[in-house]
Amino acid sequence: MSGAAGCQGGGGGGDRGPRWRRPWKLLALGLLSASSVLAAAPGAGAMSKEEKRRLGNQVLEMFDHAYSNYMEHAYPADELMPLTCRGRVRGQEPSRGDVDDALGKFSLTLIDTLDTLVVLNKTKEFEEAVKKVIKDVNLDNDIVVSVFETNIRVLGGLLGGHSVAIMLKEKGEYMQWYNGELLHMAKELGYKLLPAFNTTSGLPYPRVNLKFGVRHPEARTGTETDTCTACAGTLILEFAALSRFTGTSIFEEYARKALDFIWEKRQRSSNLVGVTINIHTGDWVRKDSGVGAGIDSYYEYLLKAYVLLGDDSFLERFNTHYDAIMRYISQPPLLLDVHIHKPMLNARTWMDSLLAFFPGLQVLKGDIRPAIETHEMLYQVIKKHNFLPEAFTTDFRVHWAQHPLRPEFAESTYFLYKATGDPYYLEVGKTLIENLNKYARVPCGFAAMKDVRTGSHEDRMDSFFLAEMFKYLYLLFADKEDMIFDIEDYIFTTEAHLLPLWLSTTNQTISKKNTTTEYTELDDSNFDWTCPNTQILFPNDPMFAQSIREPLKNVVDKSCPRGISRVEESLGSGPKPPLRARDFMASNPEHLEILKKMGVSLIHLKDGRVQLVQHAVQAASSLDAEDGLRFMQEMIELSSQQQKEQQLPPRAVQIVSHPFFGRVVLTAGPAQFGMDLSKHKAGRRGFVATIKPYNGCSEITNPEAVKEKIALMQRGQCMFAEKARNIQKAGAIGGIVIDDNEGSSSDTAPLFQMAGDGKSTDDITIPMLFLFNKEGNIILDAIREYEAVEVLLSDKAKDRDLEMENMDQKLSENDSHKQNSEEATLASRDVGAVNEEPEEGENSDVTDPDSLSPAHTDSDSVSISNQDSYVPGTDEASALEPACMQGDHQPQEQKTETESNSKVNWDNKVQPMESILADWNEDIEAFEMMEKDEL
């Protein structure tokens, strides 16, 4: 998500004409001038102009590192794989599921980066890039792509490139040869996306074949029934801009029809929309609602469509939704999903990272206080984990550990700085830059984090990293004189592409009929017809923003805040708050009485466990039934969490010798025997040596090469424990088992842990870790190239060896006579990091002699049927403790998918978005039964 510097302005409350005039820019300037009071706050520690310039130059250098490596190692492929220094070509790499739908063999990263080059003052590079796109890119490929991703990245990228190209041409120095070629390509692509809208509702199919459209025998798509709200509701900016640029109205008409349909299908009592909708019937498939994945940019585009197109109906819709969001979803500083039919009931106890865009949208709305609160909460999570995990719980534990270098938090940081002028946000940006360089930078670019806890990497650098991250970070530190054009003349799309505001008065072929009031009666007093007055937007208090942030400084490390339920809020000092799952004790008679009141029955099992079943119709009241459903939801999560806590988390193998110095981090599977690395913070460090025989299943014949070293061996032919005993007898201080399955990788295989041999393994005292074939070959290749390779086995990656790195830098300077020390430092830092945490999800029965057991095991089945809510296996003797954990060693959160065999299913990986859409299905079914019972 992204936007311009403020909200579109207009006339007084009685003027409902187009809002396309210059007040947008005036407000942007007003925000900055109003913020000067805050910038002068005593003790605020304003950043010097020299420091801002230094950080801006550092952003430019980081961009050059990422962009040049893409062009050198990946172009014309869609994306760069920064660990293996090659391009990602769809069909040539193992399928990553829906993630790959963004790839269309159309040089995605280059198109997505076009206008970033101009924002960063790289006009010569931009001119060269445009020529490459015109010459090389083919949009007529027989490939199925995501309509949503292709629209925001490729169509938006072409339109953004065209916007800045005509601006540069007008200035007279660059692009004088340009004749609208990018716009012609954008129009061609627009026509290729139109077949997706061939539905009775006007909502587009989620995918389209660039060559054959949909429902054609050769298209291989068009059978889908569902799409996400954001997927159908994030089209209007690009499609309307295409219509305005070309004079062809059909694109804007189709996008408007989709938005109109979603608005009509909103839940009328709550004014919320669900996550997933049936494109044919308009029925909500996923009835939970939030501001994160699946919905996020739908809200964003309502406000920005008003800005760009001047249509009041979009502003009315946005304000209606925003009021509902702040009424139900916002629980400062948290933003928690709720059910659209029962908005007082939370749908989950965790948040996804995509909601980090929302503070920026609140700035555009002019609602600064909650923006500051949520942003500060997110920043505290980042300070704890270095990056924002893909999902985290309400007590700030890691829920999904990945971080694909998303830009949403940087975006909100930029807008908050624009709105407040508070130098605090410059320091936040500085932290983001430092973390990217320290933890994500590798020789061929920047690698996504596979696990923010271990520091392991994933072989991906998404196009949005170049399209958005560097744009926002550069703008954060840039002064007006650093820019070659006025950024306030443009609005940003959700992919941060630039569309000129003058489009609002160009080729207005669509009648601005106010469709909103056809569906609902609206009270004018609920809507702001002008932008907020910048004189009252911020109180006349230089410490305003700081006073809002201060209570949240220690929210992550020193407390366990949980969102207070609406029911608890309403109870106040009256009746006792409802029983929470974390406090439940099966031996407490009072608790049992409360369960009965909530319609929850307790059944004693023969094995000593208890089973919980809820019948909503047996609850004492509808309020008690809601409490009971929430209790069951909490109990399910706690039960699942307890099972996961019995699993061992992933470990790390870090190459610390020259020239890596700790920059290469491999995700390793743990062993159920040997040294527990979580209890030895220093880990086990040593040089590696390959043993003979390589399988380690008999006495080691080269003990002199293995002694006091970490032994490398191949999986197979005997038990893991037997291998460990053999190398320990030979004097090894640790062992790494490398998978013998050629091509296996943590990219696509689930995490496994090595089991014992059924006997006592107390005699094994050395640490043992498991690497898949791809990761193991990284170490073997390093041995072939550098001979002496030293690694660190640990529970979490450690900071790289700066002292050795600096020594290597000095030697490099003497040997190669580099031009300056800064270049040498950068060169020495360009040493890569490798590997990803394995994808969760596959469970298997392992029959080979190695006894390789999955790190996740089948849990007792948990189900919530239409009649019953059920939780198995609660221990009577113990209370369930609150899940507030300190430190970095939380159990790994994993999604499970049972397979019939242990082979990796390359084409059916569980993806984060799918998990977001599926996580609460059972709970919703129970909730719908409650509705049938008229509760």
N, C-alpha and C positions, 0 to 999 in steps of 0.2 A: 504494500500500500504506500501511497505517497500523495502529496498534494502541494499546493502553492503555499505562500507564507501566511495566509489568513483566510477568512471566509468572504465570499462574494458580497459586495455591498450593493446598496440600491437607494431608492428614495425613502420617503417617510412611510409610516404604517399604512397609509391609504393608497400608496402607489404600488400596484401589482404588475407593473410593466416588466420588460426584460431587465435582467440584472447583469448586463454585459459590460457596463461602462467602467471607467477607470477607477471607481472606488475600491476595486480589488487591490490595485497597486497602492492606493492611498492608505488603505488599511494596513497593508504590509509595512509601509513606512511608519504608520502610526504605532504599530506594535513595537517596532524597534525603538522609536523615540520614547514610548511609554516605558520601555524597559530600562531606560537609562537610569531611572531612579534605583532600580534593583542593582544595576551594575555598579553603582557607587556605594553599595552596602559596606559598612565598616567591617573589616576582617574578612571580606568576601574573597580576597586573594585574587584580584583580577589578573588574568594572564597577559603577559607583555606581548606587544606586537611582534617582537622578534621570536618569541616562543610559538605564537600562532603561525608565523611564517615558516618556522622550522617544521612544525607538525604538518602544515599544508604540503610542504616539499616532500615530507616523508610519505604522505598519502600518494603523491605523484610517483615516487620511486616504487612503492608497493604495487600500484596499478601497472607500471611498466613491467615489473617482474611477472605479474600474472598474464598480462596481455601479450607480451613478447614470447612467453613460453607457449601460449596457445597458438600463436601464429607460427612459431617454429616447429612445434612438435605435434600439433593437432589439426590445424587448418588444412583442408576444408571440412574436417569432421565437425559434428555439432558441438562437442564439448571436449575439454582436456581431461585426461586421467593423469593427475599430477604426480602420482607415486611411480607409475611405470613410464611416464613421459611419452605418452602416445595419445592419439585421438580416440574418442569413444564413437564407434560407428554402430548404429543399431543393426542387430542381426549378427554382428561379429563378436559381440560380448555376451556373456550369460544374461538372460533377461532379468530385469529388476522389477518386472510387473508394471504397474501404472506409472511409475516414475519415468519409464522410457517413452511414454506417450508424448512427452515434450519434444522428442527427437524426430526429425523428419527428413534428415539428410539435406538440410538447407542451410548449413553453416550457422547454426543457431547462435553461438556465442558472438560471432562477428556482427550479425544483425542486431543482436540485443545490446551491443556495446557502442553502436554508432554515435548516438548523441552524447554518450559519456565522454567520448574523445573531445567533443567540442566544449563541454562544460569544463573539462580539465585543460583547456587551451591547447589541445593537440590537433590543430587544424590541418597540418600537413598529413598527419597520420589518418585523419578523418577522410581527406580527399582520396588518399590511396585506398582506404577501406571501402569507400563507396564504389570506386572503380572495380574492386575485386567482387563486390556483391553483384554489381550489374553484369559483370563478365562471367562469373562462375556459378552463381546460385541458380538452381533449378527448382521450381515450385510444382512441377508436374510429376512428382514421384509416386509410384504405386506403394504407398505406405499409409498406415492408419495412425492418425495423430489426435491428440486432445484438442477439441475446439477451444476450450478455455486457455490452455497454455499457448497454443498457436496464435490466438488472438492477442493476448497481452504481451507475448515475447516477440513474435515475428511480425504480425501486422502492426503492433504498437512500435516495434523497433524500426520498421520501414517508414512509418508515418513520422516518428520522432526524427529519424535521419533526414527525411524530406523537409521537415519544419526548420531544422537548423541549416540545411543546405541552402534553402532559398533565402534565409537570413544572411548567411555568409555571402551569397552571390550579390545580394542587395548592397552589402557593404563595399563590394568592388574589388577585393583582393583575392579571395579564394572562390572556387567552384564556378568560375565564369563559363565553363563549358556545360554546366549542369542544365538539363532540360526536362526535369520531372521524371527521370527514369525510376527512381525509388517509388514514386507515387503510382506509376504504371504497374510496378510489381505488386504494390499494396492492393491495387484494384483487382489484379489477377487473383491474388490470394483471397480477397474478399469474396469473389465469385465462387471460389473453391470451397469456402466455408458455408455458403448459403444453403446447399442441399441438406445440411444438418437441421435446418429449421422446418423441414417438411413434416410437421406434426400438427395434429388438430389444435393443440394448446398454443402453439407458437414457441414453446420452449425447445431449444435445440437438443438433438442427440448429443451425448457427451463426446463422441468421436466421429471422425469423418475420414474417408480415404481421399487423399489429395488428388488422385487421378480419377477415381470412379465414384466418389460421393458416398451415399449410404444406400443400403438395401439393394444395391446392384449385386448380382451373383459374384462379381469379382471384387466387391468392395470390402468383404470380410468384416463388415460392421453394419449397424442399423437395427440390431435386435435388442438393444438395451431398452430398459423401461424407466430407469431412474437417472437422475442427475443431481448434483449438489446445487444448493441455492446460489452460491457464489459462481458456480460454473455457468449458470444461465443468466445471472444478474450482473455479470462483469463484462458487458459487451458495449454498452452505450457510448462510452467515450471514444473508443477506437472506431466503431461503426459509424457514429455520427460525424466524427472528424473525416472519415473517408467520404461520406456523402457530401460534407461541406466543401472538402477540397476538390471533389470531382464533379459535383452537381448531380450525382446519381443518388436519388433519395431512397432506394430500396434498402440499403444497408441500415440506415437510421430507422426506417420503418420496422424492420425485423427486430432490431434490438429493443425498440420501444414496446413492441407487442409482448416480448418476453418479460420485460419489467412490469408491464401492466398486469400480466397474468399472475405473477408472483404476488404483487400487491393485493390483487383480488382474493388470492388464496390464503392470505395471512390469517392467523387465528384472531377472530374478531374481538374476543373478550380481553385478550392479553396484548394484542397488536404485535405479536412476535411471529417469526417464521421458523420453520424447522430446518434441519440440516440437509435432508434429501427429499426430493419431490418426484412423483411419477409424472413423466413428461406427456403422458397421454390423458390421464384422468385428473391430474392436479392434486391427487391425494398425497398427504404428507407420509413419507415412508419412515423417516427418522424424525421423531417429534420432540427431540431435545433442541434447545436453542441457546446460543451464546454469541460471542463476538470473535471467536477464533476460527479454526479450520472449518471449511465448508460453507461459511456464511460471511466471513469478514469483509471481503471487497464488495459484496452487495450493498452494505450500508455505505461504504466509502463512495461508490459510484452514484448513489442517490444524491448525496451532497454535491459531488463534483459535476454531475450532469446539470444541476441547477446553475452552478458556476459557469460552465462552458456554454450551455444552451439557453440560459435565462428563462427556463420554464418553471413557474412557481410550484407546479404539482410535485416536482421532485423534492423541493424543499419541504413541502407539507408532509410528504411521505417520510422523509428522513426525520423530521422533528417528531412525528408520531412514533416511529420506531425508537428514536433516541429516548423519548420519555419512558417507554416501556423498558428499555435497557437499564436506565438509571433506577427505575422502580423495582425491577425484579433481579436482573443479572448482576448489577454492581453492588458489591458488598465490600466497600473500600477497606484495604487496597486491592481486594480480590475481585475477579470477574468470573463467576461460576455459572456453568450451564444450568438451565432449568427446563422443566417440561412446559411446552407451549399451552397446554390445557390446564395445567396446575402450576402456574409460575411461582407459587410460594414453595414449591418442592424442588430442591436441588437435584440435578440429574447425574452429577458426578462430583468427586472430591479431588479432582485434579484439573489443571489448566494446561493448554498447549501453547507453544511459543509464538504461534502466529498472532495471538491477541496482542503482542507487543506493538502492533501498529496503532492500537486504539488510542493511546495517549496523544499521538500525532493528530488523529482525526478529531479528538476532543479539542485540541488547540484550534483547528480550523473552525470548529463549532463555536469556540470562545469560552468553553467550560474548562478553566485552567486548573482549579483546585483538584478535582479527581484525576486529571491528567498527571499532575505532579505526584500524587499519591501512588498511582499504579506504576508509573515509571520508576519511582524510587524503590518500590517493592521488587520490581524486575531487576534493577541494578544490584540490589543486595543479593539476589539469587546468582547473578553473574559474578559478583565478587567472591562468592562461595565456591562456584564451580568453573570459573574462568570464562565460560560461555553459558548461554541460556539453553538448558536441555530442551529437547523437543516437547517434553511434557514433564510437569512437576506437580507435586501434591500441595494441598492447602497448608501443610506444615513444611513445605519447601524441600521435601526429599525428591530425588530423581525418580521419575516415573518411566520415561523413555530417555535413554542416555545419549542419543545421537544429537549432533548439531551440524547441519549442512551449511554453515556460514550464512545464516539468514540475516537479511539487512533490516528487518522491521524495527528492532530496538534502536539502531543507529538513526533510522528515519525519525522516530519519535524524539530522540535526543536533539536532532537538528531543529525540529519544529518548536520544541520547548525553549531552545536557546533563542530562536527567532522571536518567540513570544515574550520571553522574560529578560533576555540579555544577561541572564545570570551566568557568571563565569564558571559556576559549578558544572554546567553541562559541557564546557570545554574540557574540563578535567575528566568527565565521563568519557568523552570522545577519545581523549588521550589513552585512557585505560583500554578502550576497544582496540586502538592501534597497537598498543604494547602486547596485548593478548594474541592478536592475530600474528604478529611477528614472532612471538615467543613459542606459541603452541601450534599454529597452523601452517607456518611458512615451511616449504620444502623446496628442493632444488628446481623443480619444474612448475612452481606456482604456489598455490595455497590449497591444502587438503582439508576436506570436511572432517569433523571429529566423529569417529564411530562411537566413542564413549567418553564423555566429559570427565568421568571419574578416573579412568586409567590413562587418559591422554592418547589413546590409540587413534589412528587415522583411517579414513575411507578414501578409496581411489576415485574421488569425484571432485570437480570444481564446477558447480552449476553456473549457467550463464547469468543468473540474476546477481551473482556475486560481483561481476564486472558491471552489470547494468545499473545496480542500485548502491551497493555498499560503498564503493569508492566515490560515487557521485555525492552521497549524503555526507561522507566524512570530509571530502574536499570543501563542500559548501559550508560545513560547520566552521571551518577555520579560515575560509576565504573572506577577504574584504571586497567591497564593491569594485575597487580599482583592480582587483585581481581577475575580474571577469571581463570577457570580450563582448558580452551582451547583457541585457537586463533580464535576469532570471524571473523577475516579477511579471514579465509579459507572457508567461507560460503557466500552464497548469500541468502537474505531474500525473501520469496514469498510475495504476497500481504497480507497474513495473518500472516506475520512475521515468517513463518516456515523456518528452516535452511536446505539448500541443499548444499552439498559440491561442490566446484569448480572443483574438479578432475573428476566430471562426464563428463566434456567436452571432455575427452580423452577416455572414457569408452564406449564400445559397440556402436560405431558410425555406425549404420546400415542405417542411412538416408544419401543419397547423398546430398551434400550441393550445390544444383543447385540454382543459383541466379535468382529467379523468379521475382525479382523486376523490372529488366530492360526489362522483357517481356512486361510490361505494360506501361512504360514511359521511356523516355530518361533522364538520370540524369547527371548533371554536377559535376565532381569530386570536383570542388572547393567549392561545397556547403556542403561537408561532412568532418567531423573530423575523420581521420583514426587512430588517437592516442588520448590518454587522454590529457586533457589540461595540459600545463606546469605549475607545481605548483609554479614556481618562478614568473610567470606573472599572475597567477590566481587571486592573490590579489595584488593591488598596494602596493608599499613600503610605506605604510601609516598606522600606528598603529590605526588610528581613522577611517579606511575605513568603516567598518560595521556600526559604530555609525553615521557617516556622512550620510549614506543612511537612517537609521532609524529615525533620528531626525526630519525631516519634517513631519513624519507620527505620531508623538507622540500624537498630539491632533486632529487627523483626525476624530475621532468618536465624541468626546464631544464638540468640538468648531467649527466645520464646517459641512457643508452639501454637501460633494463632490458628484458629479454625473459624470459618464463617459461621456466624450465629444464624441458626435457622429462623425463618420468618415466624414459625410457631413459637419458638423460644422468645423471640422479641415481643410477640404479642402477649405472652404470659406475664412479662414484667415481674413484679414482686408478688404476683398472685400464686397460683398453683405451682408445684415443683416442675422444673423443666423436664421434658421427656427423657427417658432412659437412653443413653448412648451405648452403642455396641462396645466401645472401648472400656466402659465401666461395668459391663455385665458380668455377674458371677452366678453360675447355675445353682450354687448352694445357698444363695441368698433368697429367703422366702419373699421379701419385699419385691425383689426383682421379678420373681415368678408371677407375682400378682400383677405387676405392671405389664408383663408380657401378655397375660390373659386379657387384660383390658385392651391391649392393642391388637387382639385377635391372633396372637402368636402362641402356638402350642409347643411344648417341650416333650420329646420322646426319648426315653432312655434305651440305648442300644446294648446288645449283649457284650460288646467289647469294651464297655465302660464309657463310651462317648455319648453325647447327646445330639439329637437331631431337632432342628427348629423348623416349624412349618407355620406359615401365616395364612389364615382364611380372613380376607377383608370383611366378609359379611358377618363375622363373629366379633368384630371390634365393637366397643361400647359406643363409639360415635365416629363420625367422619373424620374429626380431628385426630382421634386415637388411631384410626386406620392409616392416616397419613404418617403419623409417628411410627406406626408399625412397619410401613413400607420403607421408610427411611432407615429404621433400625436394621431391617433385613439387608438393605443395600450396604450399610456400613459393615454388617457381619460378614457378608460375602467378601468384601474387600479385605477385611482383617483376616479371614480364614485363608484367602489366597496369599496374603502377605506372609502369614506364618509359614505356609508351605515353601514360599520362595526363600524365606530367611534360612531354611534348612539347606539350601543349595549353596554351592561355593561360587563366589563371583569370579569374573575373568581375571587373569593375571597379565602381566606385561613382560615382554622381552625387549630390552632397550639396548641398541648397539651404541656403545660409549667410546669406542676407539676411533682413531683417525680414519677417515675425515668426517665421521658421523657425529661424534661428540654428543650422543644422546638424542639426536634429532630423529632417528629412526625408531619408532615404537611399534611393536608387533603385539597384537592381541593373542594371548595364549590361553589354552584350556588348563584348568588346575588338576591336581591329583588328589585323591582321597587318602593319600598316605604321604609320608615323608615330611619335611620341614613345612610348617604353616607360615607362608610368607607374610600373611597379615599380622603375625605376631613378631615379625622381624623387620622393623621399619627400614633398616639398611639394605635388606635384600641379600642376594648372593651374587658377587661380582667375580668374573674370571674370564680368561681367554677360552675360546672354544676349540675342541679337537674332535675329529671324526674317529670313531672307534672301529676296531676290527675284531670280530665280524660286525658288519654294519647293523645287523639286526639286533645285536646285543643279547642273543639268546644262549650264549655259551660263554665260557671263560674268555675274558678280553686278552687278545694276543699282543696288543701294543700298549701295555700299562704305562710304559715310560712316557708315551705321548699324551696319556690321559691324566696322569697324576697331577693333582692340584688344578685341574681344569674342568670346564663344563663340557660334558660329553654329548656329542650329537649322534643320534642313532635313528634307524628307520623303524616305523611301526610294522608289526606283523610277526607271525611264527611263534610267539610265546606271550606270556602275560607281561603286563607293564611292570608289575612288582618284581618279576624275575629279571627284567632288564635293569631295574634300579639296583637290585642287589649285586648284579655282576659289575656294574660300573663303580658302585660304591666300594666293592672289594678291590677294584683296580686303582683306587685312590682318587676318583673323580669327586669334585665338590658340588656337583649338580648335574642334571641331565635334561636334555631337550629331545623329545620324540617327534620325528617329522613324519607326517602322514605319507603312506605309500600310494595313495590314490592320486594318480596324476591329474593335476589341474584343480584339485580341491582348494577351496579358499574360504576364508571367513566372510568374504563378500556374500556368499550364497549358501553356506552351510551353517546349521545351528551350532551353538557352543556346546562342546562336550567336555566332560571331565573324566579323567582316568580312574578306573576302579581298581580295587585291590584284587587279590587272588582267592579271596574267601578265607584266608588264614590271617593270623596276626601279622601286621606289618610294622610293629613297633621297632623292629630292628632297622628299618629304613629311616635314616636321619637326614638325607640330603634332599634338596628340593627337586621336584620333577615337574616339567611343564610340557604341554602338547602344542605343536604348531601344524596347521594345515600345510599342504604341499606348496602352495604359492608363497606363503610366508617363510617356510623353511628354506625354499630356494633363494630367498633374499639373503639369508645368512650364508648359504653355500656359495652363492655368487660373490659375496664379499670376501670370503676366504680365498677364492680363486684369484681375485684381483689384488687383495691386500695382505694375504697370508695370515698375519696376526690380527685376529678379530676378537675384541673384548666385549662382553655383554653383561648386562645387569638383569637378574631375575628378581622381580619384585611384584608386590600387589598393585602398585601404581607407578606410572612413569615419574621419574625424578627430573629436576632441572638439569639441563645439559651442562657439560663440563666446560665452564667458561674459561677457566685457567688454561686448560689444555688447548682450547679453541684459540685463545689469544696467542699462545705460543706458536701454534700452527700458522696463525695469521702473520706473525713476524717472520717466520721462516719463508712463508709464501711471498712476503714483500721482498725479502732479500733475494730470493731465487728469480722472481719474475719481474722485479723492478716495477711494481704497480705504480700508477700515477699518484695516488694518494691513499692515506690510511682508511679513509671512509669507504672507498671502493673495496679495499681488502677486507674490511670488516663485513661488508655486505656479502662478499664472495664466500667468506668463511661461514657465514650464517646460512648460505644457500645449500645446506646439506639436509637431505630429505628425511621425511618421516613416513613410515610405511605401515599399512595394514588397517584393517577395520575390525570392529567387533563383529563376530558372526551374527548373521540374521537369526532372530528367534523364530521358533515356530515348529520345527519338525521333531517329532518324537519317534524313536525307533527301537526295535528289539535287536540288540547287537549280539551276534553269535560268534564273531571271530575270537581267536585266542587272546587278543589284547584286552578283552573285557572293557571296551570303551563304552562308558555309560553316558547318557545325555545329562547335561547340567541341569536341565529341567526334567521333572518326572511327572507322570500322570497323577493329577490330584483327584481326590474323590469328586465325583460329579456334583456340580452345583447347578441347580435349576430353579427357575421361578416359572411355574406353569400358569395357565389362565385361572386356575383355582387356588393354587398354593404357592407360597413363597417358602423356600426350603434351604436350610444351611446345615450341612452335615459336620460331624466330627468335632464338636466343641468339647474340650476337656473340662469335666465338672470341677476338677480340683483347683483350677487356676483361673484367675481373672484375665481378660484380654487387655493387654497393656496398650496405652496410646502409642501410635506409631510416630513418635517424634524422636528422631535419631540425630545425634551430633556426630561430627567428624565426616570423613570422606568415604568410609567403607560401608556404604549401604548395600544391601543385596541387590543384585541385578534384576531389574524388572524385565520380564519376558512375556511375549505372546506365544501361545502354543497352538499348534496345528497338527493333528495326528495323521501320520502317513502309514501306509500299509507296509512300507519297507524302509530301510535305512539309507536308501540312495537319495541324493540331493535332487529335489524337484526344481529345476532351473527356471521354470516358467510360472510357478505358482507361489512366489514368495509373499509373505505377509508384509504389507506396506503400512506405514504409519497412518495414512489417510483411511485405509480400510479398517484399521483398528479403531480409529476415532468414530467411524460410522457404525461399528458393530459392537462396541464395548458394552453398551447398555440395552441391548435388544431384549434380554429377558426381563429386565426391570420394567421396560415400557409395556411389555405384554401384561404384567401384573397390574400396572397402572391403568391400562385400558380396561381390565376386568373391574377395577375399582369404579371406573366411570359407568360401566354397565350396571353395577350395583347401586348406582345413583348416589355415590359418596362424593 
